[in-house]
Amino acid sequence: MALPARQQVTYWSVAALVLILSLWWLGNVILPFIMGGAIAYFLDPLADRLEKLGLSRAVSTAIIGLATVLIFVIVALAVVPMLARQLGQLVALAPDLLASLQAFLNERFPNLLQNSVVNDTLNTLGTAIKARGGELAATLLSSAMTLVNVIIFIVVVPVVAFYMLLDWDRMVAKVDGWLPRDHVHTIRTIARDIDRVLSGFVRGQVTVCLVLGAFYAIALMAAGLDFGLLVGSVAGALTFIPYIGAIIGGALAIGLALFQFWGEWFNIGIVAGIFVLGQFLEGNFVTPKLVGDSVGLHPLWLIFALSAFGTLFGFVGMLVAVPVAAVIGVVARFFIDQYLQGALYRGQTEREPTAHSPISLINEETGEVTGATETTEHES
């Protein structure tokens, strides 16, 4: 017997409330499981392809796990120390950058610095960075290490990802067996749409971030920019947020190029041209090829989801923001389609009487309604 709609809404509302409370109270505890599940979801298509080649699920998972660990070790040993060193150098150089900016403004726009607010702000900012530059770098690094604990990454996340990837198909089949039978086809349709959005956006956008980050880092280092690796990594990582990566990365790169290459306009133009070329490639080739334009996640909706979930649940909220935004978007489009096809939207429009359609006749004296069949001129 089918459950009443009100009872089903109650069950799903309780489930959503439990999920929200779990994110709120157990964010740090469930963080490795969320990250492990995300990694398993990201790598599941690769495991399926290896299975089609004749390998078992266990062998496919082992190969993927070993390759992932190898890549992680290479990145940790080769890239992370260089990023940390460039971050420390940039923080130490910040007072000189502000002093150069103040000298430039004093030379080009002397009237601007007569405003004591602007002058005092630059002086205060430079003094604060100079006094607390090392502390700021250490705080950033320690916060990152606290947020993404070494033990979680080295031990817990790989283990969780391995077992979830190994049992992914069985877990999906198990969850499918729990679906209410009266609505199983509808839920499967919605789940396929959600998977299409996530696979098209998340997997594609992560690949876009890696491609653009590598492009910016290599190109900026080849152009001779001192902090090219750091700027490229920041720009690539922030590409996940629409427009933000290009704006912040471009502004940071051009600002550093102005400080380093002042007067060498050709070199400054090369740095600016790298970001122009990167945005051209992203908008016309990389993103359309890897992400596509049919995933249905509007940039404004994505920015709002990241901001809202990040504010409410911290780093864990930012991890689940995109999947939740995709789910809400797909479910909202489903209900909108149902509304547009329903009587509430279409209304009960009157039909034009046809040649044999019954029409109601009202006797003006008695008020009784009688049925009659309208005849056409041909019949008469």
C-alpha positions as CSV (number, residue, x, y, z in Angstrom):
1,M,0.0,0.0,0.0
2,A,1.4,3.4,-1.0
3,L,2.3,5.8,1.8
4,P,0.4,9.1,1.8
5,A,2.3,12.0,0.3
6,R,2.3,13.8,3.6
7,Q,4.0,10.9,5.3
8,Q,6.6,10.6,2.6
9,V,7.4,14.3,2.8
10,T,7.8,13.8,6.6
11,Y,10.3,10.9,6.1
12,W,12.4,12.9,3.6
13,S,12.3,16.0,5.7
14,V,13.6,14.1,8.7
15,A,16.4,12.6,6.5
16,A,17.4,16.0,5.3
17,L,17.4,17.4,8.9
18,V,19.6,14.5,10.0
19,L,22.1,15.2,7.2
20,I,22.2,18.9,8.1
21,L,22.8,18.2,11.8
22,S,25.5,15.7,10.8
23,L,27.3,18.3,8.8
24,W,26.9,20.8,11.6
25,W,28.0,18.7,14.6
26,L,30.2,16.0,13.0
27,G,31.9,18.0,10.2
28,N,35.5,17.2,11.2
29,V,34.6,13.5,11.9
30,I,32.9,12.9,8.6
31,L,35.4,14.9,6.6
32,P,37.5,11.9,5.6
33,F,34.5,10.0,4.5
34,I,33.2,12.8,2.4
35,M,36.6,13.3,0.8
36,G,37.0,9.5,0.3
37,G,33.5,9.2,-1.2
38,A,34.3,12.2,-3.6
39,I,37.5,10.5,-4.7
40,A,35.8,7.2,-5.2
41,Y,33.0,8.9,-7.2
42,F,35.6,10.7,-9.3
43,L,37.5,7.5,-10.1
44,D,34.6,5.1,-10.6
45,P,34.4,5.6,-14.4
46,L,38.1,4.8,-14.7
47,A,37.5,1.6,-12.7
48,D,34.5,0.7,-14.9
49,R,36.7,1.1,-18.0
50,L,39.4,-1.2,-16.6
51,E,36.7,-3.7,-15.8
52,K,35.5,-3.6,-19.4
53,L,39.1,-4.5,-20.4
54,G,38.8,-7.7,-18.5
55,L,40.2,-6.8,-15.1
56,S,38.4,-7.6,-11.9
57,R,37.1,-4.8,-9.7
58,A,39.7,-5.6,-7.0
59,V,42.6,-5.4,-9.5
60,S,41.2,-2.3,-11.1
61,T,40.9,-0.6,-7.7
62,A,44.4,-1.7,-6.7
63,I,45.9,-0.3,-9.9
64,I,44.1,3.0,-9.5
65,G,45.1,3.2,-5.8
66,L,48.8,2.7,-6.5
67,A,48.8,5.2,-9.3
68,T,47.0,7.8,-7.2
69,V,49.4,7.3,-4.3
70,L,52.4,7.6,-6.6
71,I,51.0,10.9,-8.0
72,F,50.3,12.2,-4.6
73,V,53.8,11.4,-3.4
74,I,55.4,13.1,-6.4
75,V,53.3,16.2,-5.9
76,A,54.0,16.3,-2.2
77,L,57.7,16.0,-2.6
78,A,58.2,18.2,-5.7
79,V,55.5,20.8,-5.7
80,V,54.4,21.5,-2.1
81,P,57.8,22.5,-0.8
82,M,58.2,24.9,-3.7
83,L,54.8,26.4,-3.1
84,A,55.5,26.8,0.6
85,R,58.8,28.5,-0.2
86,Q,57.3,30.9,-2.7
87,L,54.5,31.7,-0.2
88,G,57.0,32.7,2.4
89,Q,59.0,34.8,0.0
90,L,55.9,36.6,-1.2
91,V,54.9,37.4,2.4
92,A,58.4,38.7,3.1
93,L,58.3,40.8,-0.1
94,A,54.9,42.3,0.6
95,P,56.2,45.4,2.4
96,D,58.5,46.2,-0.5
97,L,55.5,45.8,-2.9
98,L,53.5,48.3,-0.8
99,A,56.4,50.7,-0.6
100,S,56.8,50.6,-4.4
101,L,53.1,51.1,-4.8
102,Q,53.3,54.1,-2.5
103,A,56.2,55.6,-4.4
104,F,54.4,55.1,-7.7
105,L,51.3,56.8,-6.5
106,N,53.4,59.6,-5.0
107,E,55.1,60.1,-8.3
108,R,52.1,59.8,-10.6
109,F,49.2,60.9,-8.5
110,P,50.6,63.2,-5.8
111,N,47.2,64.6,-5.0
112,L,45.9,61.1,-4.1
113,L,48.4,60.6,-1.2
114,Q,47.6,64.0,0.2
115,N,44.6,62.3,1.5
116,S,45.8,61.1,4.9
117,V,43.4,58.1,4.9
118,V,45.1,56.5,1.8
119,N,48.6,57.3,3.1
120,D,47.9,56.1,6.6
121,T,46.3,52.9,5.2
122,L,49.3,52.0,3.1
123,N,51.7,52.8,6.0
124,T,49.7,50.8,8.5
125,L,49.4,47.8,6.1
126,G,53.1,47.8,5.3
127,T,54.1,48.0,9.0
128,A,51.6,45.2,9.9
129,I,52.9,42.9,7.2
130,K,56.5,43.6,8.0
131,A,56.0,42.9,11.6
132,R,53.8,39.9,11.3
133,G,54.8,38.6,7.9
134,G,56.5,35.4,9.2
135,E,53.7,34.9,11.6
136,L,51.1,35.3,8.8
137,A,52.9,32.7,6.6
138,A,53.2,30.3,9.6
139,T,49.5,30.8,10.4
140,L,48.4,30.1,6.9
141,L,50.5,26.9,6.7
142,S,49.4,25.7,10.2
143,S,45.8,26.5,9.5
144,A,46.0,24.5,6.3
145,M,47.7,21.6,8.1
146,T,45.0,21.8,10.8
147,L,42.2,21.9,8.3
148,V,43.5,19.1,6.1
149,N,45.3,17.0,8.7
150,V,48.3,15.0,7.5
151,I,47.0,11.8,9.1
152,I,43.6,12.2,7.4
153,F,45.2,12.5,3.9
154,I,47.9,9.9,4.4
155,V,45.9,7.2,6.2
156,V,42.2,7.6,6.5
157,V,41.1,9.2,3.2
158,P,43.0,6.7,1.0
159,V,41.6,3.8,2.9
160,V,38.0,5.1,2.8
161,A,38.4,5.9,-1.0
162,F,39.8,2.5,-1.7
163,Y,37.0,0.5,0.0
164,M,34.3,2.8,-1.4
165,L,35.7,2.5,-4.9
166,L,36.0,-1.3,-4.5
167,D,32.3,-1.6,-3.3
168,W,30.9,1.3,-5.3
169,D,28.6,-0.7,-7.6
170,R,27.4,-2.9,-4.8
171,M,26.6,0.2,-2.7
172,V,24.6,1.8,-5.6
173,A,22.7,-1.5,-6.1
174,K,22.0,-1.7,-2.3
175,V,20.7,1.9,-2.2
176,D,18.6,1.2,-5.3
177,G,17.0,-1.7,-3.4
178,W,15.9,0.6,-0.6
179,L,14.0,3.0,-2.9
180,P,10.2,3.1,-2.5
181,R,8.7,0.9,-5.2
182,D,5.9,3.2,-6.0
183,H,8.4,5.9,-7.1
184,V,11.4,3.9,-8.1
185,H,11.3,5.0,-11.7
186,T,11.0,8.6,-10.9
187,I,13.8,8.5,-8.3
188,R,16.0,6.7,-10.8
189,T,15.4,9.3,-13.4
190,I,16.2,12.1,-11.0
191,A,19.3,10.2,-9.8
192,R,20.5,9.8,-13.4
193,D,20.1,13.5,-14.0
194,I,22.0,14.3,-10.8
195,D,24.8,11.9,-11.8
196,R,24.9,13.5,-15.3
197,V,25.3,17.0,-13.7
198,L,27.9,15.9,-11.2
199,S,29.9,13.9,-13.7
200,G,29.7,16.6,-16.2
201,F,30.5,19.5,-13.9
202,V,32.5,18.2,-10.9
203,R,34.8,15.8,-12.9
204,G,35.0,18.2,-15.8
205,Q,35.7,21.2,-13.6
206,V,38.3,19.5,-11.5
207,T,40.1,18.6,-14.8
208,V,39.7,22.2,-16.0
209,C,41.3,23.4,-12.7
210,L,44.3,21.0,-13.1
211,V,44.7,21.9,-16.8
212,L,44.6,25.7,-16.3
213,G,46.7,25.6,-13.1
214,A,49.4,23.7,-14.9
215,F,49.2,26.0,-17.9
216,Y,49.4,29.2,-15.9
217,A,52.2,27.9,-13.7
218,I,54.3,26.6,-16.5
219,A,53.7,29.6,-18.7
220,L,54.4,32.2,-15.9
221,M,57.5,30.4,-14.9
222,A,58.7,30.3,-18.5
223,A,57.9,34.1,-18.7
224,G,60.3,34.6,-15.8
225,L,57.8,35.6,-13.1
226,D,59.3,34.9,-9.7
227,F,56.2,33.5,-8.1
228,G,54.8,31.8,-11.3
229,L,54.1,28.5,-9.6
230,L,52.3,30.0,-6.7
231,V,50.2,32.3,-8.9
232,G,49.4,29.5,-11.4
233,S,48.3,27.2,-8.5
234,V,46.1,29.9,-7.0
235,A,44.5,30.7,-10.3
236,G,43.9,27.1,-11.2
237,A,42.4,26.2,-7.8
238,L,40.1,29.2,-7.8
239,T,38.9,28.4,-11.4
240,F,36.4,26.1,-9.7
241,I,34.6,29.3,-8.6
242,P,33.4,31.0,-11.8
243,Y,35.3,34.2,-12.7
244,I,37.0,34.4,-9.4
245,G,40.1,32.4,-10.4
246,A,40.7,34.6,-13.5
247,I,40.2,37.8,-11.6
248,I,42.4,37.0,-8.6
249,G,45.0,35.2,-10.5
250,G,45.3,37.8,-13.3
251,A,45.4,40.7,-10.8
252,L,48.1,38.9,-8.7
253,A,50.2,38.0,-11.7
254,I,50.0,41.4,-13.3
255,G,50.7,43.2,-10.0
256,L,53.8,41.0,-9.4
257,A,54.9,41.6,-13.1
258,L,54.6,45.3,-12.6
259,F,56.8,45.2,-9.6
260,Q,59.4,42.8,-11.1
261,F,59.4,44.1,-14.7
262,W,58.6,47.8,-14.3
263,G,59.7,49.5,-17.4
264,E,60.0,46.3,-19.4
265,W,56.5,46.5,-20.9
266,F,57.1,43.6,-23.3
267,N,57.5,41.2,-20.3
268,I,54.5,42.7,-18.5
269,G,52.5,42.3,-21.7
270,I,53.5,38.6,-21.9
271,V,52.2,38.0,-18.4
272,A,48.9,39.7,-19.2
273,G,48.7,37.8,-22.5
274,I,49.1,34.5,-20.7
275,F,45.9,35.1,-18.7
276,V,44.1,36.4,-21.8
277,L,45.1,33.3,-23.7
278,G,44.2,31.1,-20.7
279,Q,40.7,32.6,-20.6
280,F,40.3,32.3,-24.3
281,L,41.3,28.6,-24.2
282,E,39.1,28.0,-21.2
283,G,36.0,29.6,-22.6
284,N,36.2,28.2,-26.1
285,F,38.0,24.9,-25.8
286,V,38.7,23.5,-22.4
287,T,35.5,24.1,-20.5
288,P,33.1,23.3,-23.4
289,K,35.1,20.1,-24.1
290,L,35.5,18.9,-20.5
291,V,32.4,20.3,-18.8
292,G,29.9,21.1,-21.5
293,D,27.1,23.6,-21.4
294,S,24.2,21.3,-20.5
295,V,24.9,20.6,-16.8
296,G,22.5,23.2,-15.7
297,L,24.6,24.8,-12.9
298,H,24.4,28.5,-13.3
299,P,27.6,30.4,-12.1
300,L,25.6,32.6,-9.7
301,W,23.8,29.6,-8.2
302,L,27.2,27.9,-7.7
303,I,28.8,31.0,-6.1
304,F,25.8,31.3,-3.7
305,A,26.0,27.6,-2.8
306,L,29.7,27.8,-2.0
307,S,29.3,31.0,0.0
308,A,26.3,29.7,2.0
309,F,27.6,26.2,2.8
310,G,31.1,27.6,3.5
311,T,29.6,30.1,6.0
312,L,27.3,27.5,7.7
313,F,29.5,24.4,7.7
314,G,33.1,25.6,7.0
315,F,35.4,23.6,4.8
316,V,33.1,20.5,4.9
317,G,30.3,22.7,3.7
318,M,32.4,23.9,0.7
319,L,33.1,20.2,-0.2
320,V,29.4,19.3,-0.3
321,A,28.2,22.6,-1.7
322,V,28.5,21.6,-5.4
323,P,26.8,18.2,-5.1
324,V,24.0,19.6,-3.0
325,A,23.6,22.5,-5.4
326,A,23.4,20.0,-8.2
327,V,20.8,17.9,-6.4
328,I,18.7,20.9,-5.5
329,G,18.9,22.2,-9.1
330,V,17.9,18.8,-10.6
331,V,15.0,18.3,-8.1
332,A,13.8,21.9,-8.7
333,R,13.8,21.5,-12.5
334,F,11.9,18.2,-12.0
335,F,9.1,19.8,-9.9
336,I,9.0,22.8,-12.3
337,D,8.4,20.4,-15.2
338,Q,5.7,18.6,-13.2
339,Y,4.1,22.0,-12.5
340,L,4.2,23.0,-16.1
341,Q,2.5,19.8,-17.2
342,G,-0.1,19.9,-14.4
343,A,-3.6,21.3,-14.1
344,L,-2.5,24.0,-11.7
345,Y,-0.5,25.6,-14.5
346,R,-2.6,24.7,-17.5
347,G,-6.0,25.3,-15.8
348,Q,-9.3,23.9,-16.9
349,T,-9.7,25.7,-20.2
350,E,-13.1,25.4,-22.0
351,R,-13.1,23.4,-25.2
352,E,-14.7,24.6,-28.4
353,P,-17.8,22.6,-29.1
354,T,-17.3,20.1,-31.9
355,A,-19.7,18.7,-34.4
356,H,-20.9,16.0,-32.0
357,S,-19.8,17.5,-28.7
358,P,-22.5,17.6,-26.0
359,I,-23.6,21.0,-24.9
360,S,-25.6,22.0,-21.9
361,L,-28.8,23.8,-22.3
362,I,-30.4,25.6,-19.4
363,N,-34.1,26.1,-19.3
364,E,-34.6,29.7,-18.3
365,E,-38.0,28.9,-16.6
366,T,-37.1,25.8,-14.6
367,G,-33.3,26.2,-14.3
368,E,-32.8,22.5,-15.4
369,V,-29.8,21.5,-17.4
370,T,-30.4,19.2,-20.3
371,G,-27.8,17.6,-22.7
372,A,-28.0,18.1,-26.4
373,T,-25.9,17.4,-29.4
374,E,-24.9,20.3,-31.5
375,T,-25.4,19.7,-35.2
376,T,-23.5,21.3,-38.0
377,E,-24.8,23.1,-41.0
378,H,-24.1,20.0,-43.1
379,E,-26.1,17.8,-40.9
380,S,-29.1,20.1,-40.9
